[in-house]
Structure formats: C-alpha cells, structure tokens
Amino acid sequence: MSNSNKPAVSSSQPAGKRGVIDQFEDELATIVFDDNEQLVVARQTLPANARVGDVVTVRVPNTGAADVAARAFSAGPAPAPSVEVEADDTAASQKRVRDLLDDIFKR
Amino acid sequence: MLKRFWLLLLIVGLVLASCNVDPATPAPPGTSVPGPGVLKVAFLDVGQGDSILIQAPNGKIMLIDGGRTTDLAQRLILPQIKAWGANQVDVLVVTHPDADHISGLVGVLESFPVKLVALTGDQHATQIYERLLTNIRDKNIEALKVRTGTPVPFDPAVKLEVLGPDDASVNQDNTNDGSIVIKLTYGQTSFLLTGDAEFAENLSMLRRGADVRSTVLKLGHHGSSSSTDENWLRAVQPQLGIISAGADNPYGHPHREVIRALDNLGVPYIRTDEHGTVTVTSDGTQLRVTSQR
C-alpha cells in the first residue's frame, strides 16, 4: 500500500502534493492530484524522463501542500514548481490498476 | 421569463439557419434502416472536457465520457438522462483514461445504474481511473474490452461501428491516440465521435480503409490542431462540426488553425464553450440542432 495520501515532507523541502501526470499537450503537462484537483505546468518543469502515468510530488517554494492544490486548473499555468517522480509509488499504482483491469475483464 | 424564452427561440433559429444540416449531399453508405423514433445526441457543456449523451430510438442510453469533475454527474449528466425518461445507462463508454473525460463517469457509476462499461483497458495510473475501475469491479458491472471492430450492443436501428483504437495504440505515452472512436449511422445521417484521437489514430483509421465520412463530426481533442486539419476534414466530409471545449482553457482549444480549416472548407461548427450544451436530433434523414444558449 503506498502512502499516496500523505503529503511528502522533508526537513529541507517545502511540503508537496502527490499526483499523477495525466497528459501532455504540446508544451504543457496536466497533473491530477489524488483529490482530483488538476494543475497545468510547463512540460519543461518535469524531469526529462517523466512519462504519462508517473506518480509525482509537486512542491512550490514557500508553499504548503494545500496551496499547491489551490493552484488548480482553473487558475491556469502556475509559476514553476518542482516536480519529482516517485518511482516506487508509480510501480505500486500501476500494479493496482493492472490488477483491477484483470478483475473486471476476467468475469 | 417570457423574454428569456423568446431569446432561446431566436438563438435556436440562428443555429438552425447557420448549420445547414439537411444532408443533401450523398450520405455515407450506411445500411441503417431508421425506425419510427429519433436518435438524440447531446454534446454536454462540461467545460474543458468531453461528455456525449445519446438516446437511441428504442430508448437505450449511451454515455460517452463524463467531463473533468465528478460533480458533473449530479449537476448535468444525470438530470439530462432523467429528463429523457431513462432510468439507467445501458452503455457507458470510456474513450480513454484522461481525467477530463472520465471524472464525471465516476460520479455516474457511484450513483446511477449502469449496465455495461466499454473501455480499452489502458493502464493509466491516476487515482480517478482507479476509482472508476474499482466501481466497475465492486458493482459487478459487465466490462467490454473494446478495439477496432468490437461489436457494442445498442439499438438494431442504429449502426454502431468502433473504428479505433487498434491494440498497438493502447498503453502508449500518448493516451489520446488510444481513444475509442465510434461512428453511429441512423438512416442517412451519421455521427463520428472521436474522443481525443489525434493524427496518428486518424491516419490509422484511413489506412485500414474505414469509412469515416459522417454528417456530424465531434472534433477530436477539443478542437486541437493535433487532431484536425483540412485533409482530415476532406476525409470526413462533415456537414456540421461540434467542438467540446471550456472557455479560456489553458491549452488554447479550439486552436486557430482548426477554425481556419473549418472556415476554409465551409464546414459550419458549433462550440459548447459558446453555445452550451448542443443537442442534435436525427430522424434518419434530417438533423435538428438546438443549443442551450
């Protein structure tokens, strides 16, 4: 079970919010958070190897997790946050989805 | 109230006048024999996203996508279904797993009877997609894995063809080109509903020899220039284009190049961000177009 509902916090970094890269559109990337809030950021903000479906933690300097969520889709592109890919959570999330798909198509 | 009523009539009249949807040109070679009823296709105003509600002449309901927030189910989708006198969704289609297409579907699955879900089975790892799949599993709803040519039960009077995607297009980085593309033919009228399909999937359909010609085209990916150009419009030969997009969306949909292509070829179009929900009703020979504003 991943800790995807917990904000990622470390002593040296601002609080972050967990989400998934939902889609790329030209030079923009849409990140969907676990509460289904959405954030549109410049694609170059993401690590070069980031892919659609990757679980990420989004941090904005001097901004708490709740404020990251507030920078939602309707507000338009946000100023460059830092986005970190969470490889373990990505693998766990993809496995859960694969298992669900197996279940619904097997019946 | 009276003033608003007349204003509505005026707008509908303008839409009808501007759309010129009497299919006088040769119709696609559909084999559907229309019955006594009508086919209703509503392109719901869900903001930046897609949601298409269809009622067949036999009363069956198909819902293709649900917009980008779960509350759209209660605010918009379910009231429309109930207004049409239906008490279940017979076929719920998940064109692809992007959040702006599936979130409202989750709201529907959690609060309304659904008989069958048609989806590609794309392995997309968002929480909202997990929630959608969990609902299908926990409610024991029949799931149909859809690829090109998969038969989908609906109404014998309406010819339903799945024109995409192929197996190779699913589970790729670009989820859009793994969209379920559906063509509905009712009598001489037809609707091409493309999800977010972009040029790669368009080309794939053409290479397979799919008959994409349709009276009404729901433009792919909210009117993005990655989905529609003059070549694609020449292939489809639509007499009406529908663009489902949100006002002032950050992606710039619909793109200027697409509007220019529609204008250059004289294809009338109608946008949900400007006109609200757009409903197209077919009796098998003629289309009637009404809009919310």
Interface residues (C-beta under 8 A of the other chain):
Chain A: S4 V20 D22 Q23 F24 E25 D26 L28 T30 V32 D34 N36 Q38 V40 R51 V52 G53 D54 V55 F73 G76 P77 T90 S93 Q94 R96 V97 R98 L100 L101 D103 I104 F105 R107
Chain B: Q48 R68 T69 T70 D98 A99 D100 S103 V117 G121 Q123 H124 A125 T126 Q127 I128 Y129 E130 L133 T134 I136 R137 N140 I141 E142 A143 K145 D173 N174 T175 N176 S224 S226 P250 Y251
